[in-house]
Amino acid sequence: MKILYFAWVRERIGLEAEEVDPPASVRTVADLAAFLKERGEGYAHAFENPSVVRAALDRTHARPDTPLGAAREVAFFPPMTGG
């Protein structure tokens, strides 16, 4: 699955995208964030407070408890504000 990182999530991880093959135990957006958090210091820093990281599955906003299902692309990004 392709993982995209935006804004400060990208800056902390040091990548804008990567291909990841998570284990079968990773079933939800929250599971994926927890799995990524264990991949190193930058990931741990990016996902240290998962409640402030938003996600989208195949370009549709997703909650932490959303199943990954057959998603081909997952994006992680900070909350957005408008003006």
The first five atom37 places (N, CA, C, CB, O) and aatype in JSON, in Angstrom:
{
  "aatype": [12, 11, 9, 10, 18, 13, 0, 17, 19, 1, 6, 1, 9, 7, 10, 6, 0, 6, 6, 19, 3, 14, 14, 0, 15, 19, 1, 16, 19, 0, 3, 10, 0, 0, 13, 10, 11, 6, 1, 7, 6, 7, 18, 0, 8, 0, 13, 6, 2, 14, 15, 19, 19, 1, 0, 0, 10, 3, 1, 16, 8, 0, 1, 14, 3, 16, 14, 10, 7, 0, 0, 1, 6, 19, 0, 13, 13, 14, 14, 12, 16, 7, 7],
  "atom_mask": [
    [1, 1, 1, 1, 1],
    [1, 1, 1, 1, 1],
    [1, 1, 1, 1, 1],
    [1, 1, 1, 1, 1],
    [1, 1, 1, 1, 1],
    [1, 1, 1, 1, 1],
    [1, 1, 1, 1, 1],
    [1, 1, 1, 1, 1],
    [1, 1, 1, 1, 1],
    [1, 1, 1, 1, 1],
    [1, 1, 1, 1, 1],
    [1, 1, 1, 1, 1],
    [1, 1, 1, 1, 1],
    [1, 1, 1, 0, 1],
    [1, 1, 1, 1, 1],
    [1, 1, 1, 1, 1],
    [1, 1, 1, 1, 1],
    [1, 1, 1, 1, 1],
    [1, 1, 1, 1, 1],
    [1, 1, 1, 1, 1],
    [1, 1, 1, 1, 1],
    [1, 1, 1, 1, 1],
    [1, 1, 1, 1, 1],
    [1, 1, 1, 1, 1],
    [1, 1, 1, 1, 1],
    [1, 1, 1, 1, 1],
    [1, 1, 1, 1, 1],
    [1, 1, 1, 1, 1],
    [1, 1, 1, 1, 1],
    [1, 1, 1, 1, 1],
    [1, 1, 1, 1, 1],
    [1, 1, 1, 1, 1],
    [1, 1, 1, 1, 1],
    [1, 1, 1, 1, 1],
    [1, 1, 1, 1, 1],
    [1, 1, 1, 1, 1],
    [1, 1, 1, 1, 1],
    [1, 1, 1, 1, 1],
    [1, 1, 1, 1, 1],
    [1, 1, 1, 0, 1],
    [1, 1, 1, 1, 1],
    [1, 1, 1, 0, 1],
    [1, 1, 1, 1, 1],
    [1, 1, 1, 1, 1],
    [1, 1, 1, 1, 1],
    [1, 1, 1, 1, 1],
    [1, 1, 1, 1, 1],
    [1, 1, 1, 1, 1],
    [1, 1, 1, 1, 1],
    [1, 1, 1, 1, 1],
    [1, 1, 1, 1, 1],
    [1, 1, 1, 1, 1],
    [1, 1, 1, 1, 1],
    [1, 1, 1, 1, 1],
    [1, 1, 1, 1, 1],
    [1, 1, 1, 1, 1],
    [1, 1, 1, 1, 1],
    [1, 1, 1, 1, 1],
    [1, 1, 1, 1, 1],
    [1, 1, 1, 1, 1],
    [1, 1, 1, 1, 1],
    [1, 1, 1, 1, 1],
    [1, 1, 1, 1, 1],
    [1, 1, 1, 1, 1],
    [1, 1, 1, 1, 1],
    [1, 1, 1, 1, 1],
    [1, 1, 1, 1, 1],
    [1, 1, 1, 1, 1],
    [1, 1, 1, 0, 1],
    [1, 1, 1, 1, 1],
    [1, 1, 1, 1, 1],
    [1, 1, 1, 1, 1],
    [1, 1, 1, 1, 1],
    [1, 1, 1, 1, 1],
    [1, 1, 1, 1, 1],
    [1, 1, 1, 1, 1],
    [1, 1, 1, 1, 1],
    [1, 1, 1, 1, 1],
    [1, 1, 1, 1, 1],
    [1, 1, 1, 1, 1],
    [1, 1, 1, 1, 1],
    [1, 1, 1, 0, 1],
    [1, 1, 1, 0, 1]
  ],
  "atom_positions": [
    [[0.84, -1.17, 0.0], [0.0, 0.0, 0.0], [0.89, 1.24, 0.0], [-0.95, 0.0, 1.21], [1.96, 1.25, 0.6]],
    [[0.43, 2.25, -0.67], [1.18, 3.5, -0.74], [0.75, 4.4, 0.41], [0.97, 4.22, -2.11], [-0.44, 4.61, 0.64]],
    [[1.74, 4.92, 1.13], [1.48, 5.84, 2.23], [2.02, 7.21, 1.83], [2.13, 5.33, 3.56], [3.17, 7.34, 1.41]],
    [[1.18, 8.22, 1.97], [1.56, 9.61, 1.68], [1.58, 10.39, 2.99], [0.58, 10.26, 0.66], [0.73, 10.19, 3.86]],
    [[2.56, 11.29, 3.12], [2.68, 12.12, 4.3], [2.68, 13.58, 3.87], [3.97, 11.77, 5.1], [3.33, 13.95, 2.89]],
    [[1.94, 14.42, 4.61], [1.82, 15.83, 4.25], [2.18, 16.73, 5.43], [0.41, 16.13, 3.78], [2.04, 16.35, 6.59]],
    [[2.65, 17.93, 5.1], [2.95, 19.01, 6.05], [3.94, 18.53, 7.12], [1.65, 19.52, 6.72], [4.94, 17.91, 6.78]],
    [[3.67, 18.82, 8.41], [4.65, 18.47, 9.43], [4.78, 16.97, 9.64], [4.28, 19.13, 10.74], [5.8, 16.52, 10.17]],
    [[3.8, 16.18, 9.24], [3.96, 14.72, 9.31], [5.1, 14.3, 8.38], [2.62, 13.97, 8.92], [5.97, 13.52, 8.75]],
    [[5.1, 14.84, 7.17], [6.17, 14.57, 6.2], [7.52, 15.05, 6.73], [5.85, 15.24, 4.85], [8.52, 14.35, 6.61]],
    [[7.54, 16.24, 7.3], [8.79, 16.8, 7.8], [9.39, 15.94, 8.92], [8.57, 18.22, 8.3], [10.6, 15.75, 8.97]],
    [[8.55, 15.44, 9.79], [9.05, 14.63, 10.91], [9.54, 13.27, 10.45], [7.96, 14.46, 11.97], [10.54, 12.76, 10.96]],
    [[8.85, 12.68, 9.49], [9.24, 11.36, 8.99], [10.4, 11.46, 8.01], [8.05, 10.66, 8.33], [11.26, 10.58, 7.96]],
    [[10.42, 12.54, 7.23], [11.49, 12.73, 6.27], [11.19, 12.12, 4.91], [0.0, 0.0, 0.0], [12.08, 12.0, 4.07]],
    [[9.94, 11.74, 4.69], [9.51, 11.17, 3.41], [8.19, 11.78, 3.0], [9.4, 9.62, 3.49], [7.37, 12.14, 3.85]],
    [[7.97, 11.9, 1.69], [6.65, 12.34, 1.27], [5.76, 11.16, 0.9], [6.76, 13.29, 0.08], [4.54, 11.28, 0.88]],
    [[6.37, 10.0, 0.6], [5.6, 8.81, 0.26], [6.48, 7.58, 0.38], [5.01, 8.91, -1.16], [7.7, 7.66, 0.29]],
    [[5.85, 6.43, 0.58], [6.56, 5.16, 0.59], [5.56, 4.03, 0.38], [7.33, 4.97, 1.92], [4.36, 4.19, 0.59]],
    [[6.07, 2.9, -0.03], [5.28, 1.67, -0.16], [5.5, 0.85, 1.1], [5.67, 0.85, -1.45], [6.64, 0.62, 1.5]],
    [[4.42, 0.4, 1.72], [4.5, -0.35, 2.97], [3.63, -1.6, 2.84], [4.06, 0.52, 4.18], [2.54, -1.55, 2.26]],
    [[4.11, -2.69, 3.38], [3.35, -3.94, 3.42], [3.15, -4.31, 4.88], [4.08, -5.09, 2.62], [3.92, -5.1, 5.43]],
    [[2.12, -3.73, 5.53], [1.93, -4.0, 6.95], [1.48, -5.44, 7.2], [0.91, -3.03, 7.55], [0.92, -6.07, 6.31]],
    [[1.72, -5.95, 8.41], [1.28, -7.31, 8.74], [-0.25, -7.4, 8.78], [1.87, -7.75, 10.09], [-0.94, -6.38, 8.86]],
    [[-0.76, -8.61, 8.72], [-2.21, -8.84, 8.7], [-2.91, -8.3, 9.94], [-2.49, -10.33, 8.58], [-4.1, -8.01, 9.9]],
    [[-2.17, -8.14, 11.03], [-2.77, -7.62, 12.27], [-3.13, -6.14, 12.16], [-1.82, -7.83, 13.43], [-3.87, -5.62, 13.0]],
    [[-2.61, -5.45, 11.17], [-2.9, -4.04, 10.95], [-4.18, -3.96, 10.12], [-1.7, -3.29, 10.23], [-4.17, -4.19, 8.91]],
    [[-5.29, -3.62, 10.79], [-6.6, -3.67, 10.13], [-7.29, -2.33, 10.01], [-7.49, -4.6, 10.87], [-8.18, -2.16, 9.17]],
    [[-6.91, -1.36, 10.84], [-7.57, -0.06, 10.83], [-6.55, 1.05, 10.63], [-8.35, 0.16, 12.15], [-5.34, 0.82, 10.67]],
    [[-7.04, 2.25, 10.42], [-6.16, 3.43, 10.31], [-5.33, 3.57, 11.59], [-7.0, 4.72, 10.05], [-4.13, 3.84, 11.51]],
    [[-5.95, 3.4, 12.74], [-5.23, 3.51, 14.01], [-4.15, 2.43, 14.13], [-6.2, 3.41, 15.2], [-3.05, 2.7, 14.61]],
    [[-4.47, 1.22, 13.68], [-3.46, 0.14, 13.7], [-2.27, 0.5, 12.82], [-4.08, -1.18, 13.23], [-1.12, 0.25, 13.19]],
    [[-2.55, 1.09, 11.66], [-1.47, 1.46, 10.75], [-0.6, 2.55, 11.37], [-2.05, 1.94, 9.41], [0.63, 2.48, 11.28]],
    [[-1.21, 3.54, 11.99], [-0.44, 4.6, 12.63], [0.44, 4.01, 13.74], [-1.38, 5.68, 13.21], [1.6, 4.41, 13.88]],
    [[-0.1, 3.08, 14.52], [0.67, 2.44, 15.6], [1.82, 1.62, 15.01], [-0.24, 1.54, 16.46], [2.92, 1.63, 15.56]],
    [[1.58, 0.93, 13.92], [2.61, 0.15, 13.24], [3.72, 1.07, 12.74], [2.01, -0.66, 12.07], [4.91, 0.79, 12.93]],
    [[3.34, 2.17, 12.11], [4.33, 3.11, 11.58], [5.13, 3.75, 12.71], [3.65, 4.19, 10.74], [6.34, 3.98, 12.57]],
    [[4.48, 4.04, 13.81], [5.14, 4.68, 14.96], [6.35, 3.89, 15.44], [4.15, 4.86, 16.11], [7.3, 4.46, 15.97]],
    [[6.31, 2.58, 15.25], [7.39, 1.71, 15.7], [8.55, 1.62, 14.71], [6.85, 0.33, 15.96], [9.53, 0.91, 14.97]],
    [[8.47, 2.3, 13.58], [9.48, 2.17, 12.53], [10.71, 3.07, 12.72], [8.87, 2.48, 11.22], [11.66, 2.97, 11.95]],
    [[10.7, 3.92, 13.72], [11.86, 4.76, 13.95], [11.5, 6.07, 14.62], [0.0, 0.0, 0.0], [10.33, 6.37, 14.86]],
    [[12.53, 6.83, 14.92], [12.37, 8.06, 15.69], [11.47, 9.09, 14.99], [13.72, 8.68, 15.95], [10.61, 9.69, 15.63]],
    [[11.65, 9.29, 13.69], [10.83, 10.26, 12.97], [9.36, 9.87, 12.97], [0.0, 0.0, 0.0], [8.48, 10.71, 13.14]],
    [[9.1, 8.59, 12.77], [7.72, 8.08, 12.8], [7.13, 8.25, 14.19], [7.67, 6.6, 12.36], [5.99, 8.68, 14.35]],
    [[7.92, 7.9, 15.21], [7.45, 8.02, 16.59], [7.09, 9.47, 16.9], [8.52, 7.52, 17.58], [6.1, 9.74, 17.57]],
    [[7.9, 10.39, 16.41], [7.63, 11.81, 16.63], [6.37, 12.24, 15.89], [8.84, 12.67, 16.19], [5.55, 12.98, 16.43]],
    [[6.21, 11.8, 14.66], [5.03, 12.18, 13.86], [3.73, 11.65, 14.45], [5.18, 11.67, 12.43], [2.71, 12.33, 14.41]],
    [[3.79, 10.45, 15.01], [2.57, 9.81, 15.53], [2.52, 9.78, 17.06], [2.46, 8.4, 15.0], [1.81, 8.97, 17.64]],
    [[3.29, 10.67, 17.71], [3.32, 10.68, 19.17], [1.96, 11.02, 19.77], [4.36, 11.66, 19.66], [1.64, 10.57, 20.87]],
    [[1.17, 11.8, 19.08], [-0.19, 12.13, 19.53], [-1.13, 11.86, 18.36], [-0.29, 13.64, 20.02], [-1.46, 12.77, 17.6]],
    [[-1.57, 10.6, 18.21], [-2.36, 10.23, 17.04], [-3.67, 11.01, 16.89], [-2.66, 8.77, 17.08], [-4.23, 11.05, 15.8]],
    [[-4.16, 11.61, 17.97], [-5.42, 12.34, 17.87], [-5.29, 13.62, 17.04], [-5.93, 12.69, 19.26], [-6.31, 14.2, 16.64]],
    [[-4.06, 14.07, 16.76], [-3.9, 15.27, 15.95], [-3.48, 14.97, 14.51], [-2.88, 16.19, 16.58], [-3.2, 15.88, 13.73]],
    [[-3.43, 13.69, 14.16], [-3.09, 13.31, 12.79], [-4.36, 12.8, 12.12], [-1.97, 12.22, 12.76], [-5.05, 11.93, 12.64]],
    [[-4.66, 13.35, 10.96], [-5.83, 12.94, 10.18], [-5.38, 11.96, 9.1], [-6.56, 14.17, 9.55], [-4.2, 11.88, 8.77]],
    [[-6.36, 11.22, 8.56], [-6.03, 10.23, 7.53], [-7.1, 10.24, 6.44], [-5.91, 8.82, 8.15], [-8.24, 10.65, 6.65]],
    [[-6.68, 9.76, 5.28], [-7.6, 9.55, 4.16], [-7.24, 8.22, 3.51], [-7.52, 10.73, 3.12], [-6.07, 7.9, 3.33]],
    [[-8.27, 7.46, 3.18], [-8.09, 6.21, 2.45], [-8.56, 6.43, 1.03], [-8.86, 5.02, 3.12], [-9.71, 6.81, 0.8]],
    [[-7.68, 6.21, 0.08], [-8.01, 6.44, -1.33], [-8.72, 7.78, -1.52], [-8.89, 5.31, -1.86], [-9.73, 7.88, -2.21]],
    [[-8.17, 8.81, -0.88], [-8.6, 10.21, -0.99], [-9.94, 10.52, -0.35], [-8.66, 10.59, -2.42], [-10.58, 11.52, -0.69]],
    [[-10.39, 9.68, 0.58], [-11.61, 9.92, 1.34], [-11.24, 9.96, 2.82], [-12.69, 8.83, 1.06], [-10.62, 9.03, 3.33]],
    [[-11.63, 11.04, 3.51], [-11.31, 11.16, 4.94], [-11.77, 9.92, 5.68], [-11.96, 12.42, 5.54], [-12.83, 9.36, 5.4]],
    [[-10.94, 9.5, 6.65], [-11.22, 8.29, 7.4], [-10.95, 8.51, 8.88], [-10.38, 7.12, 6.87], [-10.02, 9.22, 9.26]],
    [[-11.78, 7.9, 9.71], [-11.6, 7.95, 11.16], [-10.57, 6.9, 11.57], [-12.95, 7.72, 11.9], [-10.29, 5.98, 10.8]],
    [[-10.02, 7.02, 12.78], [-9.03, 6.03, 13.23], [-9.55, 4.6, 13.24], [-8.57, 6.39, 14.61], [-8.78, 3.66, 13.02]],
    [[-10.84, 4.41, 13.48], [-11.39, 3.06, 13.54], [-11.84, 2.53, 12.17], [-12.56, 3.04, 14.49], [-12.42, 1.44, 12.09]],
    [[-11.59, 3.28, 11.11], [-11.97, 2.85, 9.77], [-11.09, 1.68, 9.33], [-11.84, 4.02, 8.76], [-9.87, 1.77, 9.39]],
    [[-11.71, 0.58, 8.88], [-10.92, -0.55, 8.37], [-10.16, -0.15, 7.11], [-11.83, -1.76, 8.07], [-10.67, 0.59, 6.27]],
    [[-8.95, -0.65, 6.98], [-8.14, -0.37, 5.79], [-8.72, -1.07, 4.56], [-6.69, -0.81, 6.01], [-8.64, -0.55, 3.45]],
    [[-9.3, -2.23, 4.77], [-9.92, -2.97, 3.66], [-8.95, -3.12, 2.5], [0.0, 0.0, 0.0], [-7.8, -3.53, 2.68]],
    [[-9.42, -2.78, 1.32], [-8.6, -2.91, 0.11], [-8.0, -1.58, -0.32], [-9.43, -3.49, -1.02], [-7.67, -1.4, -1.49]],
    [[-7.86, -0.65, 0.62], [-7.3, 0.67, 0.27], [-5.93, 0.51, -0.37], [-7.2, 1.57, 1.54], [-5.1, -0.28, 0.08]],
    [[-5.7, 1.26, -1.43], [-4.4, 1.24, -2.11], [-3.53, 2.39, -1.67], [-4.59, 1.28, -3.62], [-2.31, 2.34, -1.81]],
    [[-4.16, 3.45, -1.12], [-3.42, 4.64, -0.73], [-3.95, 5.16, 0.59], [-3.5, 5.73, -1.83], [-5.16, 5.3, 0.79]],
    [[-3.03, 5.46, 1.5], [-3.39, 6.06, 2.78], [-2.56, 7.33, 2.92], [-3.14, 5.07, 3.99], [-1.35, 7.32, 2.73]],
    [[-3.22, 8.42, 3.26], [-2.53, 9.69, 3.47], [-2.68, 10.11, 4.92], [-3.09, 10.8, 2.52], [-3.75, 9.98, 5.51]],
    [[-1.59, 10.61, 5.49], [-1.62, 11.15, 6.85], [-1.25, 12.62, 6.78], [-0.64, 10.38, 7.8], [-0.32, 13.0, 6.07]],
    [[-2.0, 13.45, 7.53], [-1.8, 14.89, 7.47], [-2.33, 15.53, 8.75], [-2.51, 15.49, 6.22], [-3.15, 14.93, 9.44]],
    [[-1.87, 16.74, 9.08], [-2.38, 17.44, 10.26], [-3.78, 17.98, 9.97], [-1.42, 18.59, 10.68], [-4.2, 18.07, 8.82]],
    [[-4.5, 18.35, 11.04], [-5.81, 18.99, 10.82], [-5.65, 20.26, 10.0], [-6.5, 19.31, 12.17], [-4.64, 20.95, 10.11]],
    [[-6.62, 20.54, 9.21], [-6.57, 21.73, 8.36], [-7.46, 22.81, 8.95], [-7.0, 21.39, 6.91], [-8.49, 22.54, 9.56]],
    [[-7.03, 24.04, 8.76], [-7.86, 25.17, 9.19], [-8.11, 26.05, 7.99], [-7.19, 25.98, 10.34], [-7.32, 26.1, 7.05]],
    [[-9.19, 26.73, 8.05], [-9.53, 27.63, 6.94], [-9.65, 29.04, 7.45], [0.0, 0.0, 0.0], [-9.69, 29.29, 8.65]],
    [[-9.72, 29.95, 6.53], [-9.81, 31.33, 6.96], [-10.72, 32.11, 6.06], [0.0, 0.0, 0.0], [-10.92, 33.31, 6.27]]
  ]
}
